[in-house]
């Protein structure tokens, strides 16, 4: 096998025959559920990975289990492909992050131009650990729902960051990883449409009822697009996407 270099990975093919398994970074939210559904259509073997990092909206940790259960029950063909679920404790990330996702503080914009929902290094750490797990499990593709279209400007969600990580992780572990980002260039309305294309109204209804996005962990207030406070940045983005999808 020839030595690996950065150039080896910059133009990695997206659907080569050796891509038979995927590890989906799965939070239990709208985006990661849509990515999981797409992976279940594309790959014979799919596993999921979640992180407990002391997030305020820790209700998502239960939501993700509910989503996995409903996917298995409502989509038997996908259930056959859906393998082991993994959960990693990353409490240390919450301890070093003074953000509104890990502390009880109001949402606001910082002097840097980023919202205080930005958890520095979160996706870098997530994907590094995902690659370590994928290496051990013999998985080639890592799927993440990061997006550069409808997002808050997080630098660790950008396409350039994902490409750089793919190179670094592949070289550092001497294993050809593909970091797949199905939502990178689409907005939230298109994400709702993707879910419908993948699983019809049943999948859309599942996402509305069982996924969780709200940063405040609100599961009391029910909207057309799902549960949430309706005012945090995550709720506003999800609601705006639903309006675009529903044509309201």
N, C-alpha and C positions, 0 to 999 in steps of 0.2 A: 504494500500500500504506500503511495507517495506521501511525503511529509505534508502536514496540514499548514496552510498559510492563510492570512486574512483573505486573500483573493479567492481561496477555495470556497468560501461561504457567501460571498457577497451576491452571487447569482444562483444560489441553490434552487433547484427545481422544486415546484410546489406540489407535484403529485407523482413522484417517482414510485416505482413498485415497492421499494423498501419501507415506505411510509404506511405501516400497518397498525400502528398504535399511537395513541395520543393521551397526554396528561392535560386536563383542563383545569386552569386556575378558577375555582368555582366558589363564589361568595354567597350564592343564593339570591343574587339580584337579577334584574332584567337582562343586563348585558351578558353576564356569564352564563345564564340559563340559555340564551339564544346561541351563544357559542357552543355550549354543550350539546344542544340539539343538532347543530350543524356537524359537530364532530361525530355524533352517533350515526349520522347518515353517511359519513365519509370513511370512517375507520372501523375495522372489525373489532378492535379492542380499545376501550376508552376507560380511563380512570380519572378520578377527580381529587382535587387538593384544595383545602381551605386553611385559613390562618386565623388564630385567635391572638390579636395583638393589643388587647385592651381597648378596642374600639367602643365608643359610646353607644353605637347602634349594634350592640352585641346580639340583639334579637335576630340578626341575620344568621347567626350560627344555628339557631333552631330552624329558621326559614329554609336554609339550604337542605336540611334533612327532610323537611316536608316536600320540597321540590323534587328531590331524588325519589322519594316514595311515590309521588304522583306520576312522575315520568315512568317509573317501572310499571305502575298499575295501568296507566292510560295508553302507553305505547309499548306493547309487548315485543315488537321487533327491535326496538331500541334497548329494551330491558336485557335482551340476550347479549348485547354488546357492552352494556354498562357494568364495569368491573368494580374494583375496590375503591372505597373512598378513604382519603387520608386527611388528617387534621394535625397541624403543627402549632405548638405553643410558641408565640413570639412576643411574650410579655415585655421583653427587653425593648422592643420597638416603641411600645407605648411609654416606657420609662424615659426614653431619650427624646421623645417628640412632644413639644409644647404646641399642640395644635387643637383645633376645635373638634377633631375627630377622636382625640384621646383625652381631652380635658373638658371640664364643664365651663365653657366660655362661649360668648356670642360669635356668630359668623361675621367675618369682616375681611376687607382687603388689606394686605400688608404693604409696606413701603416698597417691597420687591416687585409689586404688581401681581403677586400670586395671592389667592385666597388663603385664609388661615386653616382651611381644610387640607392643605398640602402637607402630607407626612413625608419629610425628606428621606429618600432612600428606600421607601416602601416597596415599590415595584422592582427596584434593583435587587433587594433582598429576597422578595418573593420569587423572582425568576431564577436567582442563583440556587435557592433551596429546591425549587421545582426541578431544575436541571440535575441536581444531586440525586433527587428521588427518581427522576426519569432514568438516570444512568443505572441506578441499582435495579430498577424494574424492567430494564431493557426496552424503554420507550423512546421513540425517535422524535416525536412532535410535541411541542409545548404550546398550548392554546391559551391566549389571554385576550380579554375583551377591551383592551386599551383602544383609545380613539383620539384622533387629532382633528375631528370635525366638530362634534358637539362635546366640548370638554372645557375644563376651567383653566387651561393653560399649563397644566402640570408638565414639567419637562420630562418626567419619566414615563409619560404616555406617548411620546412622539415617535414617529416612524424611525428617525435616525437613532434614537436610543435603543429601540428594539433590534435594529440591524447591528448596532455595535455590540449589544449583549449577545446576540446570536454568534457573532464572531468570537468574542471573548470566552464564552462558555464552551463553545466547540473546541477552541484551541486549548483552553485550560483543562478540559477533561478528556481531550483526545477522542472526542465522540461527536459525530456530525449531527448536531441538533438543528431542528427547524423551529423557529418561533413563529407561530401562525397568529395573525391578528385580523380576524374576519371583519371587524367593525372599524378598522382604522380610517377608512375614507367615507363612511356613511354617517348620516345624522340619526337622531333618535327616532324620527318618523320612519326612516328606512329600516331601522332595527326592528320596529314593530312589524313592518311589512315582511322582513326576512323571517321572523317567527311564524307569521301566517303562511308563508310559502313552504316552510319546513314542516309544520305540523297542523296547519289549518286553524280553524277557530278554537279547537280543543287546546292547542298549545298557547294561543293568545289568552284564553280564559285561565289557563293554569298560571301563566305569568302574572296576570292581573291579580289573581286570588292568593297565590302562594309565595311569590318572590317578594323580596324586601329591598328597598333602596333608601328610604328616609334616614337622614343622618341622625335624627333624634330618636329613632327606634319606635315611632308612633305606629301602633297596630290597632288603634281605636277608630280613626277617621277613614272611612271608605269612600273612594272617589271612583270615577269611571276607569281610571288607569291603575287603580290599586290602593293600598293602604299607605298613609303617610300624613305628616303634619300639613303638607301643602305649601309650605313657605320656605323650607330650607333649599339650598341650591340643588340638591339631588331631586327633590320633589318637583321643583319648578322645571327642571330639565326633562324629567320623565313626563310631566303633564303637557309640556309644550310639544314633545314628540308625539304624544297620544292625539292631540288636537290635529297635528299634521297628518297623522295616519288615518284618523277617523274622518278627515275632511270637514271638520267643524269650523 
